[in-house]
């Protein structure tokens, strides 16, 4: 169920970018939705211009942030799931995928890198350092808040991006707009 929601969110973001880009011309990226400027490890700055939230089960929300390059291609994504609509700070955990694993019922997060539309690397939350999310404003079509977390590279068959093995996001402010699926 959670993987299905993540696929729906990613597919919608990727589809939006693919439709907006034309061959043999300057890319025409869709207008930004939401904002998250993240300083990582005190040296890297990523400006996520596509930050959306969507409804999950039991009035919980998910938040997805996408970083795209000048060619409208998704390069990075940061996902949060099972976030309560409350102004209280919530501790984040690393998701462990498996049927009915308790981590999937708690607020959890993961960070991915992409090569156009192919998932290349996964960074999991490092739970030995403080990791939390706190909403500061909840509106019908927008949520604002702050999060903190350290993500560590999970070994894969190859490294595509030249990123450090540890990515520290420290008190990052975000503003996410409501994701409304396109009408069919």
Sine and cosine of phi, psi and omega as CSV:
sin_phi,cos_phi,sin_psi,cos_psi,sin_omega,cos_omega
0.00,0.00,-0.73,0.69,0.00,-1.00
-0.93,0.38,-0.68,0.74,0.03,-1.00
-0.88,0.48,-0.59,0.81,0.02,-1.00
-0.90,0.43,-0.68,0.73,0.03,-1.00
-0.90,0.44,-0.66,0.75,0.02,-1.00
-0.90,0.44,-0.65,0.76,0.02,-1.00
-0.90,0.43,-0.65,0.76,0.03,-1.00
-0.88,0.47,-0.73,0.69,0.00,-1.00
-0.89,0.45,-0.75,0.66,0.01,-1.00
-0.88,0.48,-0.70,0.71,-0.02,-1.00
-0.87,0.50,-0.65,0.76,-0.01,-1.00
-0.92,0.40,-0.67,0.75,0.02,-1.00
-0.91,0.41,-0.74,0.67,-0.02,-1.00
-0.89,0.46,-0.67,0.74,0.00,-1.00
-0.88,0.47,-0.67,0.74,0.03,-1.00
-0.85,0.52,-0.69,0.73,-0.02,-1.00
-0.93,0.36,-0.65,0.76,-0.01,-1.00
-0.90,0.44,-0.65,0.76,0.00,-1.00
-0.93,0.37,-0.49,0.87,-0.10,-0.99
-1.00,0.09,-0.22,0.97,-0.05,-1.00
-0.98,-0.18,0.71,-0.71,0.04,-1.00
-0.94,-0.35,0.54,-0.84,0.04,-1.00
-0.95,0.33,0.50,-0.86,0.08,-1.00
0.85,0.53,0.46,0.89,0.08,-1.00
-0.54,-0.84,0.14,-0.99,0.05,-1.00
-0.89,0.45,0.68,-0.74,0.03,-1.00
-0.88,0.47,0.60,-0.80,0.02,-1.00
-0.87,-0.49,0.99,0.10,-0.05,-1.00
-0.92,0.39,0.53,-0.85,0.07,-1.00
-0.90,0.44,0.36,-0.93,0.00,-1.00
-0.90,0.44,0.55,-0.84,0.01,-1.00
-0.87,0.50,0.50,-0.86,0.09,-1.00
-0.75,-0.66,0.93,-0.37,-0.04,-1.00
0.99,0.14,-0.04,-1.00,-0.05,-1.00
-0.34,-0.94,0.61,-0.79,0.14,-0.99
-0.41,-0.91,0.93,-0.38,0.08,-1.00
-0.97,-0.25,0.91,-0.41,-0.11,-0.99
-0.91,-0.41,0.80,-0.60,0.15,-0.99
-0.99,-0.16,0.85,-0.53,-0.09,-1.00
-0.93,-0.38,0.75,-0.67,0.02,-1.00
0.82,0.58,0.44,0.90,0.00,-1.00
0.87,0.50,0.22,0.98,-0.02,-1.00
-0.74,-0.68,-0.56,0.83,-0.06,-1.00
-0.99,-0.16,0.69,-0.73,0.09,-1.00
-0.84,-0.55,0.83,-0.56,0.07,-1.00
-0.89,-0.45,0.74,-0.67,0.03,-1.00
-0.96,-0.29,1.00,-0.08,0.03,-1.00
-0.97,0.22,0.92,-0.39,-0.05,-1.00
-0.99,-0.14,-0.05,1.00,-0.02,-1.00
-0.81,-0.58,1.00,-0.01,-0.05,-1.00
-0.85,-0.53,0.90,-0.44,-0.09,-1.00
-0.77,-0.64,0.41,-0.91,0.15,-0.99
-0.82,-0.58,0.36,-0.93,-0.05,-1.00
-0.49,-0.87,0.36,-0.93,-0.02,-1.00
-0.98,0.21,0.68,-0.73,0.16,-0.99
-0.92,-0.40,-0.29,-0.96,-0.02,-1.00
-0.97,0.24,0.40,-0.92,0.09,-1.00
0.79,0.61,0.69,0.72,0.02,-1.00
0.86,0.51,0.34,0.94,0.13,-0.99
-1.00,0.08,0.37,-0.93,0.05,-1.00
-0.82,-0.57,0.36,-0.93,0.15,-0.99
-0.91,-0.42,0.49,-0.87,0.02,-1.00
-0.77,-0.64,0.76,-0.65,0.03,-1.00
-0.81,-0.58,0.74,-0.67,0.03,-1.00
-0.88,-0.48,0.76,-0.65,0.01,-1.00
-0.86,-0.52,0.71,-0.70,0.07,-1.00
-0.95,-0.31,0.83,-0.56,-0.01,-1.00
-0.88,-0.47,0.46,-0.89,0.02,-1.00
-1.00,0.04,-0.04,-1.00,-0.04,-1.00
-0.90,0.44,-0.35,0.94,0.03,-1.00
-1.00,-0.03,0.24,0.97,0.01,-1.00
0.92,0.39,0.43,0.90,0.00,-1.00
-0.98,-0.21,0.73,-0.69,0.02,-1.00
-0.92,0.39,0.79,-0.61,0.02,-1.00
-0.91,-0.42,-0.56,0.83,-0.06,-1.00
-0.66,-0.75,0.56,-0.83,0.13,-0.99
-0.62,-0.79,0.61,-0.79,0.00,-1.00
-0.79,-0.61,0.84,-0.54,-0.11,-0.99
-0.85,-0.53,0.63,-0.77,0.09,-1.00
-0.81,-0.59,0.66,-0.75,-0.01,-1.00
-0.73,-0.68,0.40,-0.92,0.04,-1.00
0.86,0.51,0.72,0.69,0.00,-1.00
-1.00,-0.06,0.85,-0.53,0.03,-1.00
-0.96,0.30,0.57,-0.82,0.03,-1.00
-1.00,0.07,0.97,0.26,-0.01,-1.00
-0.62,-0.78,0.36,-0.93,0.01,-1.00
-1.00,0.02,0.06,1.00,0.02,-1.00
-0.99,0.17,0.56,-0.83,0.06,-1.00
-0.93,0.36,0.71,-0.71,0.00,-1.00
-0.86,-0.50,0.71,-0.70,0.03,-1.00
-0.96,0.27,0.70,-0.72,0.04,-1.00
-0.99,-0.13,0.53,-0.85,0.07,-1.00
-0.81,-0.58,0.22,-0.97,0.07,-1.00
-1.00,0.10,0.76,-0.65,0.05,-1.00
-0.96,0.28,0.67,-0.74,0.12,-0.99
-0.89,-0.46,0.93,-0.36,-0.10,-0.99
-0.98,0.20,0.76,-0.65,-0.01,-1.00
0.18,-0.98,0.43,-0.90,-0.08,-1.00
-0.84,0.54,0.84,-0.55,0.08,-1.00
0.84,0.54,0.53,0.85,0.06,-1.00
-0.94,0.33,0.71,-0.71,-0.05,-1.00
-0.83,0.56,-0.49,0.87,-0.02,-1.00
-0.89,0.45,-0.45,0.89,-0.02,-1.00
-0.97,0.25,-0.19,0.98,0.03,-1.00
-0.99,-0.15,-0.10,0.99,-0.01,-1.00
-0.97,-0.26,0.27,-0.96,0.11,-0.99
-0.87,0.49,0.84,-0.55,-0.04,-1.00
-0.66,-0.75,0.27,-0.96,-0.11,-0.99
-0.52,-0.85,0.40,-0.92,0.06,-1.00
-0.42,-0.91,0.44,-0.90,-0.03,-1.00
-0.83,-0.56,0.73,-0.68,-0.03,-1.00
-0.81,-0.58,0.45,-0.89,0.23,-0.97
-0.92,-0.39,0.46,-0.89,-0.07,-1.00
-0.74,-0.67,0.44,-0.90,0.20,-0.98
-0.86,-0.52,0.99,-0.10,-0.11,-0.99
0.89,0.46,-1.00,-0.01,-0.01,-1.00
-0.83,-0.56,0.27,0.96,-0.03,-1.00
-0.92,-0.38,0.81,-0.58,0.08,-1.00
-0.90,0.43,0.81,-0.59,-0.05,-1.00
-0.94,-0.33,-0.67,0.75,-0.06,-1.00
-0.61,-0.79,0.42,-0.91,0.03,-1.00
-0.80,-0.61,0.73,-0.69,0.09,-1.00
-0.90,-0.44,0.84,-0.55,-0.02,-1.00
-0.99,-0.15,0.43,-0.90,0.02,-1.00
-0.90,0.44,0.71,-0.70,0.06,-1.00
-1.00,-0.08,0.96,-0.26,-0.17,-0.99
-0.98,0.20,-0.06,1.00,0.03,-1.00
-0.99,0.13,-0.11,0.99,0.09,-1.00
-0.89,-0.45,0.43,-0.90,-0.05,-1.00
-0.84,0.54,0.75,-0.66,0.02,-1.00
-0.64,-0.76,0.84,-0.54,-0.06,-1.00
-0.42,-0.91,0.25,-0.97,0.12,-0.99
-0.68,-0.74,0.63,-0.78,0.03,-1.00
-0.63,-0.78,0.86,-0.52,0.08,-1.00
-0.99,0.16,0.68,-0.73,0.01,-1.00
-0.95,-0.31,-0.35,0.94,0.01,-1.00
-0.48,-0.88,0.75,-0.66,-0.01,-1.00
-0.82,-0.58,0.90,-0.43,0.04,-1.00
-0.85,-0.52,0.14,-0.99,-0.03,-1.00
-0.89,0.46,-0.62,0.78,-0.08,-1.00
-0.90,-0.43,0.15,0.99,-0.04,-1.00
-0.39,-0.92,0.60,-0.80,0.18,-0.98
-0.78,-0.62,0.58,-0.81,0.04,-1.00
-0.82,-0.57,0.48,-0.88,0.02,-1.00
-0.01,-1.00,-0.21,-0.98,-0.03,-1.00
-0.65,-0.76,0.52,-0.85,0.10,-1.00
-0.62,-0.79,0.27,-0.96,0.06,-1.00
-0.56,-0.83,0.63,-0.77,0.05,-1.00
-0.08,-1.00,0.43,-0.90,0.08,-1.00
-0.90,-0.43,0.77,-0.64,-0.03,-1.00
-0.90,-0.43,0.66,-0.75,0.01,-1.00
-0.87,-0.49,0.57,-0.82,-0.04,-1.00
-0.90,0.43,0.73,-0.69,0.09,-1.00
-0.98,-0.20,0.83,-0.56,-0.07,-1.00
-0.76,0.65,0.68,-0.74,0.10,-1.00
-0.65,-0.76,-0.04,-1.00,-0.08,-1.00
-0.91,0.41,-0.49,0.87,-0.01,-1.00
-0.44,-0.90,0.33,-0.94,0.10,-1.00
-0.96,-0.26,0.83,-0.56,0.00,-1.00
-1.00,-0.10,-0.72,0.69,-0.03,-1.00
-0.99,-0.11,0.45,-0.89,0.03,-1.00
-0.99,-0.13,0.94,0.35,-0.01,-1.00
-0.96,-0.29,0.44,-0.90,0.11,-0.99
-0.88,0.48,0.39,-0.92,0.02,-1.00
-0.93,0.36,-0.37,0.93,-0.02,-1.00
-0.83,-0.55,0.78,-0.62,0.01,-1.00
-0.87,-0.49,0.91,-0.42,-0.01,-1.00
-0.97,-0.24,0.90,-0.43,0.09,-1.00
-0.99,-0.17,0.89,-0.46,-0.09,-1.00
-0.91,-0.42,0.93,-0.37,0.06,-1.00
0.75,0.66,0.87,0.50,-0.05,-1.00
-1.00,0.02,0.82,-0.57,0.05,-1.00
-0.99,0.12,0.61,-0.79,0.08,-1.00
-0.63,-0.77,0.39,-0.92,0.11,-0.99
-0.70,-0.71,0.91,-0.42,-0.06,-1.00
-0.92,-0.38,0.69,-0.72,0.05,-1.00
-0.99,-0.17,0.42,-0.91,-0.03,-1.00
-0.91,0.42,0.77,-0.64,0.09,-1.00
-0.99,0.10,0.84,-0.55,0.06,-1.00
-0.91,-0.42,0.91,-0.42,-0.04,-1.00
-0.87,0.49,0.57,-0.82,0.04,-1.00
-0.90,0.44,0.57,-0.82,0.04,-1.00
-0.96,0.29,0.61,-0.79,-0.02,-1.00
-1.00,-0.04,0.00,0.00,0.00,0.00
